[in-house]
Amino acid sequence: MKIGIVCPYSWDVPGGVQFHIRDLAEHLIGLGHEVSVLAPADDETPLPPYVVSAGRAVPVPYNGSVARLNFGFLSAARVRRWLHEGTFDVIHIHEPASPSLGLLSCWAAQGPIVATFHTSNPRSRAMIAAYPILQPALEKISARIAVSEYARRTLVEHLGGDAVVIPNGVDVDFFASAEPNPQWSGLTLGFIGRIDEPRKGLPVLMAAFPRIAEACPGVRLLVAGRGDEEEAVASLPPELRSQVTFLGMVSDEDKARLLRSVDVYVAPNTGGESFGIILVEALSAGAAVLASDLDAFAQVLDHGKAGELFANEDPDALAAAAVALLRSPERRAELSRAGSAHVRRFDWSTVGADILAVYETVTDGASAVATDERHGLRARLGLGGRTP
């Protein structure tokens, strides 16, 4: 099958949607499919052979974050050329309602279109206001996927229609087989995310860290992600700052080793999350997970069975839960076992098969429609018989 996948966000600024699209493309290629991904990217950025650049993205504040999008006449021309040259059996557009390549592709594409909705935002005035503009494009979509029940709810409430829920995928064995880093032995907490993006919750974790360090002397916090490191620790007492290690941006291999090394992975995100792929990666690595009680996180963690939850934006609650886990190897081992079993449902072997089933449904449907149209044309021309 020839599959075209549209990424709305800049390829050179990593994020959950980009990682999902990358892993999906590589999974499909591994199964023998022909895949091309269209994404915003700087011209000098090295790209995988299956990614086509649609040009540089522009940062736009959205949903408590900064989305790097690509829109305009030049982008539209590149979308049309990519579609024309690709002759795809199916187009898979991610975030078709965003003012980026997804919407441009939805307008321009012909044939079967599958759309995946990632956003969870129950009060998006912008999406409501834009609905009259979006409607003609959205009506062309053959099948809709939402990465979580909360993304599905956002879609239903703002744009109408419905979607099948298929979660983000993870290569579980990649994280499970990573080697722990012996340099990070001892009581260790981990955090991965953009340091200077408040909704990722690092300030909440920093506010809780003094109490954690007092109860668990020598505990270390490993932080991976881009941002201002000095500003991140400015709220900590000077004597505790040496217990925080900043790793900067890490490779997939180093991320897996980090998650295999920590005693507790902390996800203190404060909102705007529709899924939580980092939780799935941490579970895959066997880490005990402690996360804010966002609806999406609770869903991923099986409502507390596969990981602990604490009251969102409450540093005291975070500290109390972290201390309890750090002091109880038995509870951490129990969560690790439960998480390792629970996370199998998110492996690409399952998620990829579900997405392929959607592709096959829409392409079979398109073939049936095309066959019916050919039969109708032959009848109108008086040719009769079966269409070859």
C-alpha positions, -999 to +999 in steps of 0.1 A: +000+000+000+012+035-008+006+057+023+010+094+026+012+108+061+009+145+069+026+159+100+013+194+111+042+203+134+078+210+127+099+178+124+130+194+138+113+203+172+105+170+188+070+164+203+045+136+209+028+139+176+060+139+156+073+108+175+040+090+169+041+098+131+078+088+129+072+055+147+041+048+127+059+054+094+088+032+104+065+004+116+046+005+083+078+005+062+090-025+082+058-043+072+066-036+035+044-006+028+056+024+009+054+055+031+060+092+026+057+118+054+051+155+046+062+178+074+074+213+081+112+214+085+141+238+080+158+232+047+191+224+065+176+198+089+187+162+081+156+142+075+149+105+073+146+093+037+108+089+040+102+126+051+096+154+026+100+190+038+072+215+032+094+244+043+101+262+076+075+264+103+063+294+122+058+293+161+022+299+171+009+298+207-017+271+210-033+251+238-008+262+265+021+254+242+039+267+212+030+249+180+053+253+150+031+253+120+034+257+082+007+275+062+005+298+031+006+297-007+041+282-009+031+255+016-001+248-004+019+244-036+042+219-019+013+200-006-003+197-041+030+186-056+036+160-029+001+146-034+004+146-072+038+128-072+028+104-044-003+088-060-011+074-026-037+047-019-046+065+014-037+099+030-033+099+068-036+135+081-028+143+117-046+173+133-065+182+101-082+212+120-049+229+128-039+258+105-010+239+090-002+212+065-031+190+078-058+214+067-040+223+035-038+186+026-074+180+035-084+207+011-062+194-017-064+156-013-086+133-034-094+098-025-095+081+009-085+103+038-079+091+073-075+118+100-061+114+135-071+140+162-046+144+190-058+176+207-077+176+240-091+210+247-126+212+261-129+250+258-114+259+224-131+290+213-108+292+183-119+257+171-156+266+175-151+299+156-132+282+128-158+255+122-175+271+092-140+272+075-131+237+085-163+220+077-158+216+039-124+201+045-135+178+073-164+165+052-138+149+029-124+127+056-133+090+052-124+078+087-115+095+120-092+083+147-087+099+182-057+090+203-078+090+235-113+093+247-105+129+256-093+138+221-125+121+208-146+142+231-129+174+219-136+164+183-173+155+190-180+187+210-163+211+186-165+196+152-192+170+153-190+135+140-172+107+159-140+088+158-126+054+167-101+056+196-067+041+188-039+052+212-004+063+204+020+034+199+053+025+215+079-001+207+076-017+242+106-040+237+129-012+228+124+004+262+121-028+281+155-041+268+175-009+274+205-011+298+203+010+330+230+036+334+251+026+364+260+063+370+224+069+380+222+043+407+206+052+441+173+068+447+164+086+415+135+106+401+131+113+364+115+140+343+114+144+305+098+174+289+103+209+277+117+227+307+104+262+298+068+250+290+048+255+322+021+229+313+048+202+314+049+208+352+086+210+361+079+240+384+055+218+404+081+191+407+107+217+417+084+231+444+080+195+458+117+186+456+129+201+489+103+181+509+113+149+489+150+156+495+144+161+532+126+128+536+149+109+513+185+122+517+206+119+487+178+115+462+187+126+427+165+142+400+173+137+364+158+162+339+159+157+301+146+184+278+154+217+263+150+250+282+167+274+307+184+251+333+194+280+356+159+293+357+145+259+363+164+255+396+162+291+407+134+283+432+155+255+449+177+262+479+213+264+467+224+233+486+199+211+467+207+223+432+236+198+429+211+170+433+194+180+400+212+168+369+202+183+335+208+161+305+195+184+278+179+169+247+185+131+247+185+105+219+159+077+219+185+053+232+195+076+261+158+083+269+153+045+272+183+042+295+171+070+316+137+055+321+153+021+329+175+037+355+151+058+375+132+045+406+102+068+399+093+086+367+073+118+375+049+134+351+037+166+368+019+180+337-008+205+345-031+203+315-035+202+277-026+165+274-047+142+253-027+111+259+007+109+276+032+090+254+060+095+279+039+075+305+037+046+281+074+048+274+082+048+312+058+019+318+075+000+289+109+006+307+095-009+339+096+024+359+072+031+387+052+061+373+038+090+394+016+114+374-008+142+379-044+131+379-053+145+345-081+126+328-058+114+300-031+103+324-055+085+346-068+066+315-032+056+304-024+044+340-056+024+342-070+048+368-042+041+393-037+004+388-006+008+366+008+040+382+002+064+411-017+096+406-015+128+427-037+160+427-028+182+398-007+213+405-003+203+442+034+201+452+026+188+486+006+159+471+033+152+447+060+152+474+040+129+497+033+104+469+070+105+457+083+099+492+060+070+498+072+053+466+109+060+472+106+045+507+088+014+494+107-009+470+079-034+472+053-009+460+076+002+431+081-034+421+043-040+422+037-010+400+065-021+376+049-055+372+014-041+367+027-014+343+047-039+322+016-060+317-008-031+310+015-014+285+014-042+260-019-029+246+000+002+234+027-018+215+030-011+178+021-047+170-014-039+183-017-002+175-003-006+140-027-034+131-056-012+142-045+017+121-039-006+091-075-020+095-088+016+092-067+021+060-080-011+045-116-002+054-114+032+036-095+019+006-119-010+002-148+014+004-132+037-022-126+008-045-163-003-041-175+033-049-152+035-079-165+001-092-201+013-088-193+045-106-177+026-135-207+002-137-230+033-138-210+049-165-211+018-187-248+015-182-254+051-192-233+045-223-252+014-231-221-009-229-235-034-205-216-064-191-190-063-163-163-037-159-129-053-163 
